[in-house]
Amino acid sequence: MAHAELGDFGDTVRRWRDRLSPGAAGIAAVGSRRAAGLRREELALLAGISADYVTRLEQGRATHPSDQVVEALARALRLTDTEREHLFRLAGLAPPGRETVPARLTPGVRRLLDRLSGTPAAVFDAAWTLLLANPLYTALLGERPEWGGGHGRNGVWWTFLGPTSRVRQTPDERQAMETALVSDLRTTASRYPLDPRLHTLVDELRTRSPRFAELWDSGAVGRHAAARKTVDHPEVGPLTLDCDILTVAGDDLRVMLYTAEPGTPDADRLTLLATTVLPTLVGA
């Protein structure tokens, strides 16, 4: 790629950052501001990358952003489909086509999460990669790693290879969840057979997790269902919540919601947890 094109990428990211206000991005403006647009730190937070990396991209010192980073920036900047494709081309990358798992958040889904500030809510793509989580979801279940070329933000990877979850499960509940996730991922792999990132994810899971390989090779079939889950939170204590997964028709997105039964100690603990969270929306 020519040097001018690299500069164009950074200049374009900076211009689009300058035009997006914190309110339009779904975050609270903090402190005095010299400009109406997002700060680099705010864009980095929304995109799930470091502020230093955003700086290097804008200054043309980081010259090969991955498709994962470009997709995250496009979501954080709330780009249109045309703008998103343009950003990919400026990075020297082919825009994801129909053969890849969709990672774009529709305006309606964004507005939905904006209105659910008091409910732990997150959006995943069809491969169960976390695209966006509101602060209460993050506070409830903990942080996920930043983009780093791995699959640390993928729910299937997290289940089979990640650290211990805060969600308390019986062995039967764990087995049912594992089976449902593997079945769902297999369906996604058949729908998007040319997606290289999905191939890499499945290969890593089959290599590193004997349990995943067993379920994948056996053709195990399961399905997600509404469930009551107990989350052992280190600050507010255990919360027993209803977990529901909604599917966005036509966009292959999954919206996960945790709610408490009104008037219960669990609802009180969730309210207490919400008071510790700033009204910002954190994306990947």
C-alpha positions in Angstrom: 0.0 0.0 0.0 1.2 3.5 -0.8 2.2 5.8 2.1 -0.5 8.3 1.0 -3.1 5.7 1.5 -1.9 4.9 5.0 -2.1 8.6 5.8 -5.6 8.8 4.4 -6.7 6.0 6.7 -5.5 7.9 9.8 -6.8 11.2 8.6 -10.2 9.6 7.9 -10.4 8.0 11.3 -9.6 11.4 12.9 -12.1 13.3 10.9 -14.9 10.8 11.6 -13.9 10.8 15.3 -14.1 14.7 15.3 -17.6 14.6 13.9 -19.1 12.1 16.4 -20.2 13.6 19.7 -20.1 11.6 22.9 -23.9 11.7 23.1 -24.2 10.3 19.6 -21.7 7.6 20.5 -23.8 6.7 23.6 -21.3 7.9 26.2 -21.4 10.7 28.8 -19.2 13.7 28.1 -16.8 14.2 31.0 -14.9 17.4 31.8 -14.3 20.5 29.6 -13.8 19.8 25.9 -12.1 21.9 23.3 -13.9 20.0 20.5 -17.4 18.5 20.1 -16.1 15.1 18.9 -14.8 12.1 20.6 -11.4 12.0 22.3 -8.9 9.4 21.2 -9.3 7.7 24.6 -13.1 7.5 24.2 -12.8 6.0 20.7 -10.3 3.5 22.0 -12.7 2.5 24.8 -15.6 2.1 22.4 -13.5 0.1 19.9 -11.7 -2.1 22.5 -8.2 -1.1 21.5 -5.5 1.0 23.2 -5.5 4.8 23.0 -1.8 4.5 22.0 -2.8 2.4 19.0 -5.5 4.8 18.0 -2.8 7.6 18.1 -0.4 5.6 16.0 -3.1 4.8 13.5 -4.2 8.5 13.2 -0.6 9.6 12.8 0.2 6.9 10.2 2.8 5.1 12.4 0.7 1.9 12.6 0.4 0.8 9.0 -1.3 -2.6 9.0 -4.5 -2.6 11.0 -6.2 -5.9 11.0 -9.8 -6.5 9.7 -10.8 -7.0 13.3 -9.5 -3.5 14.3 -11.0 -1.8 11.3 -14.4 -3.5 12.0 -14.2 -2.4 15.7 -13.4 1.2 14.6 -16.3 1.2 12.1 -18.7 0.1 14.8 -17.4 2.6 17.4 -17.6 5.5 14.8 -21.1 4.4 13.8 -20.2 4.4 10.1 -22.7 3.7 7.4 -22.2 0.7 5.2 -20.6 2.8 2.5 -18.3 4.5 5.0 -17.4 1.1 6.5 -16.4 -0.3 3.1 -14.3 2.8 2.4 -12.4 2.4 5.7 -11.6 -1.2 4.9 -10.3 -0.2 1.4 -8.2 2.6 2.9 -6.6 0.0 5.2 -5.8 -2.1 2.1 -8.4 -4.8 3.1 -11.3 -6.2 1.2 -14.6 -5.3 3.0 -16.3 -8.4 4.5 -18.8 -9.8 2.2 -21.8 -12.1 2.6 -19.5 -15.1 3.1 -18.2 -13.7 6.4 -20.0 -13.6 9.8 -21.8 -10.1 10.0 -20.3 -7.9 12.6 -22.2 -4.7 11.9 -24.6 -3.3 14.5 -27.8 -1.9 13.1 -28.9 1.5 14.4 -32.0 -0.1 16.0 -29.8 -2.5 18.0 -27.6 0.3 19.2 -30.7 2.3 20.3 -32.0 -0.8 22.1 -28.8 -1.0 24.2 -28.8 2.8 24.7 -32.2 2.4 26.4 -31.2 -0.6 28.5 -28.7 1.2 30.7 -30.3 -0.4 33.8 -30.2 -3.9 32.4 -27.0 -5.9 31.8 -27.0 -6.3 28.0 -24.6 -7.4 25.3 -24.6 -8.1 21.6 -22.8 -11.0 20.0 -22.3 -12.0 16.4 -23.3 -15.4 15.0 -20.0 -16.9 16.0 -20.5 -15.6 19.6 -17.9 -12.9 19.4 -18.8 -10.0 21.7 -19.5 -6.9 19.7 -20.9 -4.5 22.3 -21.6 -4.6 26.0 -23.1 -2.0 28.2 -21.3 -1.0 31.4 -23.7 -2.9 33.6 -23.1 -6.2 31.7 -19.3 -5.7 32.0 -19.7 -4.8 35.7 -21.8 -8.0 36.3 -19.6 -10.5 34.4 -16.2 -8.9 34.3 -14.0 -7.4 31.6 -13.0 -9.3 28.5 -9.5 -8.9 27.0 -8.8 -6.2 24.4 -8.4 -7.0 20.8 -5.0 -8.7 20.4 -5.3 -11.0 17.4 -6.7 -13.8 19.5 -10.3 -14.9 20.3 -10.5 -13.6 23.9 -13.8 -11.8 23.2 -15.5 -14.9 21.8 -18.0 -16.6 24.1 -17.2 -20.1 22.8 -13.5 -19.6 23.3 -14.2 -18.1 26.7 -16.3 -21.1 27.7 -13.7 -23.8 26.7 -10.4 -22.0 27.1 -10.9 -18.9 29.2 -10.7 -18.4 33.0 -13.4 -19.4 35.4 -16.7 -17.5 34.9 -18.6 -15.7 37.7 -21.7 -17.7 36.6 -22.3 -20.6 39.0 -23.3 -23.8 37.1 -24.1 -27.4 38.0 -22.3 -30.0 35.8 -25.6 -30.6 33.9 -26.0 -26.9 33.3 -22.4 -26.6 32.1 -22.8 -29.6 29.7 -26.0 -28.2 28.3 -24.4 -24.8 27.7 -21.4 -26.3 26.0 -23.5 -28.5 23.8 -25.7 -25.5 22.7 -22.7 -23.3 22.0 -20.9 -26.0 19.9 -24.1 -26.8 18.0 -24.7 -23.1 17.3 -21.2 -22.5 16.2 -21.4 -25.5 13.8 -24.6 -24.1 12.3 -22.8 -20.7 11.8 -19.8 -22.4 10.2 -22.0 -24.1 7.7 -23.7 -20.8 6.9 -20.4 -19.0 6.5 -18.0 -21.6 5.2 -15.5 -19.1 3.7 -15.0 -17.0 6.8 -11.3 -17.3 7.7 -11.6 -16.0 11.2 -14.3 -18.6 12.0 -12.1 -21.3 10.6 -9.2 -20.2 12.8 -11.5 -20.1 15.9 -12.8 -23.6 15.3 -9.3 -25.0 14.6 -7.9 -23.5 17.8 -10.7 -24.8 19.9 -10.4 -28.3 18.4 -6.7 -28.3 19.0 -6.6 -26.9 22.5 -9.9 -28.2 24.0 -10.5 -32.0 24.0 -14.1 -31.3 25.3 -14.9 -29.0 22.3 -13.3 -31.4 19.9 -15.4 -34.3 21.3 -18.7 -32.3 20.9 -17.7 -30.9 17.5 -16.8 -34.3 16.1 -19.8 -36.1 17.6 -22.2 -33.7 15.9 -23.9 -32.9 19.2 -27.1 -30.9 18.9 -28.4 -28.4 21.4 -30.2 -25.1 21.6 -30.1 -22.1 23.8 -33.0 -21.5 26.1 -34.0 -19.0 28.7 -32.4 -19.9 32.1 -32.0 -18.6 35.6 -28.3 -18.1 36.4 -26.5 -17.2 39.7 -23.6 -14.8 39.3 -21.2 -14.7 42.1 -20.2 -11.0 42.1 -17.1 -10.1 44.2 -18.6 -6.8 45.4 -22.4 -7.1 45.7 -22.6 -10.8 46.4 -24.6 -13.5 44.5 -27.4 -12.5 42.1 -29.9 -15.0 40.7 -31.0 -13.5 37.4 -33.0 -14.6 34.3 -30.8 -14.8 31.2 -32.6 -14.4 27.9 -31.0 -14.5 24.4 -32.9 -12.6 21.6 -32.0 -13.2 17.9 -32.1 -10.2 15.6 -33.8 -11.4 12.4 -31.8 -10.8 9.2 -28.6 -9.6 10.9 -27.5 -12.8 12.7 -26.9 -11.0 16.0 -27.7 -12.3 19.5 -28.7 -10.0 22.2 -28.1 -11.3 25.8 -30.1 -9.8 28.6 -29.9 -10.4 32.4 -33.0 -9.3 34.5 -34.0 -9.6 38.1 -37.4 -10.4 39.5 -38.8 -7.1 40.9 -38.9 -6.7 44.7 -36.3 -9.4 45.4 -32.9 -9.1 47.0 -31.4 -9.9 43.6 -33.1 -6.8 42.2 -31.7 -4.7 45.0 -28.2 -6.0 44.4 -28.5 -5.3 40.7 -29.6 -1.8 41.5 -26.6 -1.4 43.8 -24.3 -2.6 41.1 -25.8 -0.1 38.7 -25.0 2.8 41.0 -21.3 2.0 40.6 -21.3 2.1 36.8 -20.8 5.3 34.8 -23.5 5.9 32.1 -21.1 5.0 29.3 -21.5 2.4 26.6 -18.5 0.2 26.0 -18.0 -1.5 22.6 -15.5 -3.9 21.0 
